[in-house]
Amino acid sequence: MKRLARFLLAFVVLVALAGAIKWWQDGDRIAHAQTLGWYQLPRDATNVLPDPSATDDAIVAVLAAPTYGWRGYFAVHPWIVYRRAGENTYTRYEVIGWSRTNVVRRNHARADSQWYGATPRILAFERGQDADSMIADIEQAIASYPYNNTYRSYPGPNSNTFLAHIGREVPALDLDLPPTAIGKDYRPFSSPVGIAPSGSGVQASLKGLLGVIASPREGIELNLLGLGVGLDFNCPALRLPFIGRLGVDGTISSTGCNGDLLGTNQDAQGQRTEDDSATLL
């Protein structure tokens, strides 16, 4: 009992620390957004993705931004975009839980637009032949999503459940959804054990309320009531609710290997200044 009590105390302390960091990091933006109301918040393009008309390469990317309102403290909204070689536009897919029976939306917004005032961050990026070869698998995964007529913001299935499904079906995407992707751990009672959302390792979860991930991509992550706490060994960091990752070097980010991902996107853009690059961190 003492060990359990100590574990729960450590869990609560880590969650409280992450919550304080998130409030310090993003509290002003969230409060301002709530004051304005969702209908006044910008949905402008952010240019974090390459201009599709400026390259012939195929591109696949997963982006995520904090959800609107107070939920932005806890969770992100993700989406996937792709373009085949030679196409002039991106195709965007995501799950949105309002206004339609089929919650899977195609081209609801621009590929890299703000999500109601929040700038997206890139969670996965591929270009060239590797991207081109996975687009058919991505489309097949989208078509096979089992909850296209069901949406629950908590604990799922929701937009993060959708991206977790694609990650499992297309392991070449190498997708590492952060702990703030609440809903990624949703699994029905009929299938509590399976592949982790990255497409590697294993996950056990009861409806996204209690579970664990052990994977070379995500590391070790415990989920308790939708709050994920763990260790990332791939790019050493604590995996925490509210903020995503707290690196051993003190960096705070919802992305995985910040340096590697940033370098990939710099190559994709062709040219990017140091100040522009900071928007991904």
N, C-alpha and C positions, 0 to 999 in steps of 0.2 A: 504493500500500500504506500509506503514511503517513497519507493522508486516511482510509482505512478504519480504521486502528488508532485514530486520534483519535476517529472517530465511535463506534467500539465502546467506547472508554474513557469518552466522554461518556455513552453509553447506560448503562454499568455504574454510573457515578457517580449518575446520576439515579435508577436503580432502587434503589441502596443508600440514597440519601437518602429516597426514598419509603418504603422498608421501615423505616427508623429512625423516621420520623414515625408510621407505623402502629403500631409497637410502643409508642411513647410514648403514642399516642392511645387505643389499644384493647387493649393487651397484657394488662392486669389482668383485663379482662372475659373475654377468650379463655382465659386461664389458669384463671380461676375456673370457667368453663363446662366445661373439660376435667376439672377435679377432680370436679365434681358428676356428670358423665355426662349424655348427652342426655335421658334419661328423667326427670331431675329438673328440667330447665330449664323456665321458665314459657312458656306460649303465650297469655298474657292479651291481651285487647284493649288497644290503646294510645290509641284515640280521636284518631288523627291525621287520620282521615277524618270528614266530617260524619255526624251521626246520620241514617240514611236515613228514619227515621220523622218527622224534624223539617223536611223539605223536600219539595216536590213536583217539584223539578228532576231531570232525568236527570243522572247523574254517571258519568264514566269516569276511572279512575286507574291508574297503574302504580306499584308500590312495590317496594322491594328492601331486603334486610337481609343482613349478613354471614353466610356459611354457618357451620355448626357446626364447632367444633374448630379445628385448626391451619389448615384451609382458609379460615377466616375472615380470616386475614392477607391472603389473595390474592384471594378472590372473594366475590361477593354472589349471593344467591338472589332472583330477581324473580318477581312475579306481577301479573296484571291483574285489576281488579275493575270492575264496572259495575252500574248500576241504571237501568231505564227510569223515565220520569216516572210518579209515582204508586205505584211499587212500595215495599214496606216493608223489603226486604232487598237486600243486594248479592249478585251472583253473582261468584264468584272462580274463575279458571283459572290453572294453573301446570303445570310438568313436574316430577315427582318420580320418581327412578330406582329406588325400591325397592318390592317387594311386589306389583307388578302388571305384566302384559304391556304394556297400554296405559299409557304414562307420563304422558299428559295427564290431570290430575286436576281435578275440578269440586268446589268447596266443600270442599276438604280441611281448611280452617281458617277462622276468622273473617276478615273482609275486611282488617282492619288489625292482626291479632294479632302478637305477638312471634314471631320465627323462632328458636325454641330459645334464648331469653334475649336475643336481639338485637332492638332496636327498629327497625322499618322506616323508610325515608325515601321521600318521594314524588318520583318521577322525572318523572311527567307527570300533569297534572290538567286535566280539562275538565268543565264543567257547563252545563246548559241545552240549548238547541237544538243547539249544536255537538256536545255529547256524544250527544244522542239520535240525531242523524243518522249517527253513526259506529258505533253498536252492532251493526247488522246486518253491516257490513263486518268488524268484529272477530270476530263469530261465524263468518263465512265463512272468515276467516283461520285461526281455531282449527281448523275442520273440515278445512282444506287443509294443515295442518302435515305435512310429509313424513316426519317421524321419530317418529311416535307409538308405534312399537314398538321404538325404539332409544334407548339412553341410555349416554353415556360422560361421566364428570365432566370429563375432560380428553382432548383439546382440544374435545370436543363430538361429537355434538349433545347438548345438555343444556338446563337451564331457561333459560339466557341465549340459546341458539339459538332457542328457542321464542318469546321476546319479540322477538328480532331479526326473526324471520319476520313477526310481527304488525306490527312497525314498518314493514317494507317494504311490506306489503300494505295498510296503513292510514296513509298519509303524513300525514293530518290529525291523527293523534295527536301528531306532532312529537316523537317519542321520541328522546332522546339517552341511550343506554346508556353508562355510564362505562367506562373501561378495566378496572375491576375486574369487569366483567361477562364473565368468561372463558367463551368459547363463543359470544359474539355474532359473532365473526369466522369461525366455522366455515362453510366452503363446500366442497362435494365437488370432487374433481379434475375431474369432468365439467362443472362450472360455476364456474370460478375467478373470474369477473368479473361484477359485477352492481351493483344499487342498494345503497347503504349502509343500515345498519339503521334510520336515521331516515326512510327513504323518499325522501331527496334525496341528490344527489351520487353518487359511485361508490366501489365497494370491489373490491379484488383480493386474493384470499387463497387460500393452499394449505392446506386442512384446518384453518385456524385457527392454523397454526404459523408462517406467514410471510405478511405482507400489509400493505396500506396502505388507508386511508380518506381521501378528499378530498371534503368536503361542507361546504355553508354552515352546517349544523347542528352536526356533530361537529368541524369544522375539519380539520386534518391529523393523522392518527394512524398511526404505524408499529407493527406488531405483530410481535414476535420471540419465538417459543416461547410465545405466549399473553400476554406482557407488553407492554402498550400504552403508548407514549410519544408525545406529540404536543403540538400547540398549538391552543387553542380561541380563535378570533378573535371569535366571537359574544359571549361573555362572557370577556374576556381572562384566560387561565389556562394553566398547563401541565397537560396530561393525563398522569397518571402511574399506574403500577401501585400496588397496595396501598391508596392513599388516594383515587384518583379524580381530583380536581382540586386544584391549588394555585394560587389566584387571585393576580393581581398585587397585590391589597390584603392578601395574607397569609392569606385565608380558606382553610380546608381542607374540602372537601365532596364527596360523591359525586353531588350534584345539579348541574344546569346553572346557569342564571341564578338564583342564590339569592334575590335580592331579588324578581324577577318571580314566581318560583314560590311563594315565601312569601306574597307579596301575594295571589296567586290563591287559595291555601288559606285565608288569613284571610277572604277574601270568602266562601269556601265554608262555612266553619264558622259564619259569621255574627258570631261574636265570639271573640276569642282574646287571651290576655294575652301580654305580651312574654316572660315566662318560659316559657309553653307553646310559643311560636314557636321557641324555641331548640332544641327537640327535632328540628327539621327540618334543622338546620345541621350 
